[in-house]
Amino acid sequence: MPAAAIVRRHAILPGLGLSVAIAGLAVLLEQVQVWLFGRPWLEALVLAILAGMALRTVLRFGPRYDSGIEFAAKTVLEWAVVLLGATVSAAALAAAGPLLIAGIAAVVVTAILASYGIGRAFGLSHRLALLVACGNSICGNSAIAATAPVIGADGNDVAASIAFTAALGVVVVLCLPLLAPVLGLSPLQYGVFAGLTVYAVPQVLAATAPVGLISVQVGTLVKLVRVLMLGPVILTLALRAGGDRPQPAHRLVPWFILGFLALMALRSFDLVPDVAVASLGRISTALTIIAMAALGLGVDARVLGAAGGRVTAAAVMSLAVLGGISLLLIRSLGLA
């Protein structure tokens, strides 16, 4: 092994090890919630970034940790996005029907544009507004994590968007089932509504279970279709980031996006065994938690506090718009 590679490996170990330790603590805290309450109110991914931020606020780490923290926040996160592609399959799309699929895509695109406009109106930066928009409109933390390296978002922006969209995600899971009778939604309609508005797949299950099995099944399917929009959206953002100047292909389309799309295609053609899909999904989740811990370690909590009110207001307004667009789709398709 070249001497430079050995030196680099040793240089990243302190920061990477610290990130892994914080990620392990976050997973443990999530399991404690399951033991106490039957479900995790805050996911390990969120806990990792909060724990990293808290540790960074209390302690002052020397420069020997910097390269490892940067490696975990960038390279580890990119590999997590690649492996995420193996968990997404387009095989179930045909069963959903072309109109519903087109409607879901239209909702995602419209919600991203509306959320971005709302974020900018509340004074958020271009990158932070994009993160909030993609998180709200596609799949919450995973979309934020995948979008961040493409648009060059820093740790403060990622932490702010994840922290507040995560908090909203918990509120949505608790309150959404109460809206089904208020809005006069059938179990099928409510499943579509939950699949379009709830951030994460596990949260969709939690939000639809109180209404019924049909809601669970439909909500999960709609959510998976919504997750499929992550690839095209990230690819579009990557192409737009190239600007007007000619750019090499590898600069226009980041390698990890190509990897995501390649694994998604293999999964769609049943070339990835189910047992491998489950394992790759767990690895992707673990790598994402480590990356979030590293992002937390790079965040100045004072910067997050300064942006908190504006981010919260933008996220709440964006979620309200997403809910309205979703209801409009349900009514226009005449779903019974």
N, C-alpha and C positions, 0 to 999 in steps of 0.2 A: 504494500500500500504506500502511495507517495507520501512524503513527509508533510506536505501541505494539507492533505486530506486528514492525516492523523491530528495535526494541530487544530483543524477546523472542528473535528469530532469532539476533541477535548474542550474546545471553546464553547460549544453549544450545550455541553452536558449540564452545567449549573442551572442555566435558565430553563432548559427543557425539563430537567428533573424537578425543579420547583413547580413548573406548570403541571406536570403529571401528578405531583403530590396534591396540589389544590384540586385537580380534577377528581382524584380519588376521594378526597374529603367531600366534594359536592355529591358524588354518587352515594356515599355513605349517608349524607344528610337526606337525600331523596328517599332512601330505603327506610330511614327513621320515620319520615312522614307517612310512608305506606303502612308501617307497623302501627303508628299511632292513630291515623285517620282513615286508613284503607285506600288512600290515593295520595299522590304527591301534589300538593298545592303549588309548589315551585319546582320545576324540573331541574335536573342536575346541570343542564346547560346554563340556565339562568343563575343557579347558585354558584357555579364556577366563576362566572364573570363578576358576580357580586363579591365573592370571597377574594378574588384577585385584586379587585379595587380596594377592598377593606385593608388587605395586607399591604398594598402599595401606600395607602394613606398613613398607616401606623408606622411602617418601617421604611427605611431608605436603603435600597439595594445598590450595590456598587456596579461599576461598568462590566464586571465579569459575568453578570447575568444577562446583559443586553442581547448578545448574539443568539443565545438559546431561546430567549423570550421571542425575539423576532422570528426565529426559525419555526417555533411552535405556532405563532400567530399567522404566518404566511404559508410555509411549505406544508405543514401538517394540515392546515385548513384546506389547502388545495387538494390534497389526497383524499380528504374526507368528502369533498364535493365529487371527485371522480367516483368513489365507491358508492356514493348516493345514487348514481345512475343505475346501478344493478338492482336497486330496490323498486324502480319505476318501470312498469310494463304498460304498453299500449294495447294489450290483448283484450282488455275489458271494454275498450272504447265502442266497439261495434254494438254491444248490448245496450249501451246508453242511448243510442239513437242520434242521428246527425244533427237534428235541431237543438237538442239539449247540449251536445258537445260544442256546437257553434255558439250557443248562448253562453256557456261557461267561459269560453275563450273571449267573447265580447265583454262579459262582466269583468274579467281580469284586466283586459286592456283599458277599458273605461275607468275602472277603479284606480289603476296605476296613474293614469293621466289626471284624474280628479284629485287623488291623494297628493300627487306631486304639486299640483297647483295650490292646494290647501296649505301644504307645508311651506311653500315659498311665500304665500300670503301671510303666514305667521312668522316670517322672518328666518326660517331655517335655511341653512346653506344648501347649495345644489346637491351635494353628496348626501347630506343627512335627510333631505326631503325625498331623495330617491330610495334610500334605505327604508324609511318609514312606509313609503308607497308600496315597495315590493313586499315588505313584511306583511303589511295589512292585506294586500291583494292576492298573494299567492299562498305562502305557507309559513308565515311568521319567522321564527328564528332561523330556520334552514335557508329561507330565501334571503334574509339579511346576510347570513354568513357567506352564501354563494355570491351575492351581489358585491359585497365589500371589496374583495381583491380586484374585481373587474373595473370598478369605477375609482379605485385608489382611495377609498375611505380610510380615515385613520381610526385609532382605537377609541377615541372619545366619541366619534359619530356612531360606531358600531355599538358601543356600550349604551349610549343614550337610547338608540332605537330599540335594541333588544330589551333593555330594562323596562321601558314603558309599554312596549307592545306585549311583553310577557305578563305584566300586571293586568293589562286589559284582557288578555287571553283568559286569565282566571275568572275575571268578572263576567266575561261572556259565557263561559261554561256554566256558571252558577245561575245566570239570569235568563239565558236564551230559552230554556224549556218553559219558563213562565209566559213567554210571548206567544207560544203556539195557540192557546185558546183565545188570547187577546186579539191576535191577528186572524183568527179563524182558519188556521192551517190544518189540513189533513196530515196524517202521518207521512204520506209520500211528499207532500209539499214541504213539511217541516224538515224532512231529511235533506231535500235539495237546499233549503234555506240554511241549515246548519253546515252542510258541506261547502257552501259558498262563503260563509262568514267566519267560521271558527278557524283558528290558525293551524293547529297541528292535528294529525290523524288521531292520536290518543285522545285529544280534547274533543274531537268529533264524536268518538265513542261515548265519552262521558256526557256530552251535551244531548245526545240522541237517545241514550238508553232509557231515560225516564219516560219517553214518549212511546216507544215500542220498537219491535224488531225490524219492521219495515223502515222506520226512520233510520235505524242503525245501518242497515244494508245500503239504502239509497244515499245516506249521508257519506258513508265511506267511499262509495263509488264516485260520487261527485267530487269529493275531496281529492281522490287519486287523479281524476281528470284535471283538476285545478293544479295539482302538483306537477303534472306533465307540462304545464305552461312555463315552468321554471327554465327549462332548457332554451326554448325560443326567446324568452325575455332576456336571459343572460347573454345569449348570442347576439341579440340586437344591441344591447348595451355595449358589448365588446366591440362590435362593428362601428357603432357611433363614437366610441372613445378614440377611434383611429383618426378622426378629424378629416380635413380635406386633403392633407398631404398623403402621398402614397406610403403605405406601410407594408413591411413583410407580413406574410400570412401568419407567422407565429406571433406577431405583435397584434394583429387584428383580432385573432381568435386565440385566446390563451389555451395552453396545452390541456389544462384541467377541464375546460369546457368541452373540448374534443373528446377527452376521456369519458366525461359524463355521458355525452351523446352516444359514444360507441358502446358503452356498457348498457345504456338504455335500449339500444337497438338489439344487442345480443339477448337481453332479457325478453324483449318483445317477440323474438323468434325462438324462445324456449331453448336457447343455447347456454343459459346459465342455470344449473340445477337449483331446485328449491332449497336444498340444504345449504348450498353456497350463498344463495340470496340472503338467507337468514344470518349467516355468519358475516357476510360483507356489510349488511345493515348494522349489525352490532359494532363492527370495527369502525364504520363510518361515524356512528354516534359517539364512540369513545374518542376518536380523533377530534371530532368537533368540540367535545367537552374540554379536551386538552387545549385546543386552540382558543376557546373562549376564556379559559383561565389565563392564558398568555395575554389575550387582549385586555383582560381586567388588570393585569399587572402593569400594563402600559398606559393606564388611564389616570388622569388627574381628576379626582372626585370634585374638585372645585369647578372645573369646566363643565362637568356633567350637571352639577347643581345649578349653574347659571343658565343652562339650556333646558332644564327640566320642565318648567311651566309651558314653554312654547312647544316642546316635543309632545307633552301630554295632550295639550289642546289640539294639536294637529292630528295626533293619532286617534283621539276620540271623534273628531269631525270626520276623519277619513273612514273610520269604522261605521259611522252613521250613514255616510254616503254609500258604502259598500252594501249595507243592509237594505237601503232603499232601492239600489240597482237590482239586488237579488230578488226582492219582492216583485219588482216590475217584470223581471224575466219569468218568474213563476206564473204571474197573472197572464202575461202575453202568450205563454205556451199552453195555457189552459190545462195545466196539470191537475188531475183529480185526486 
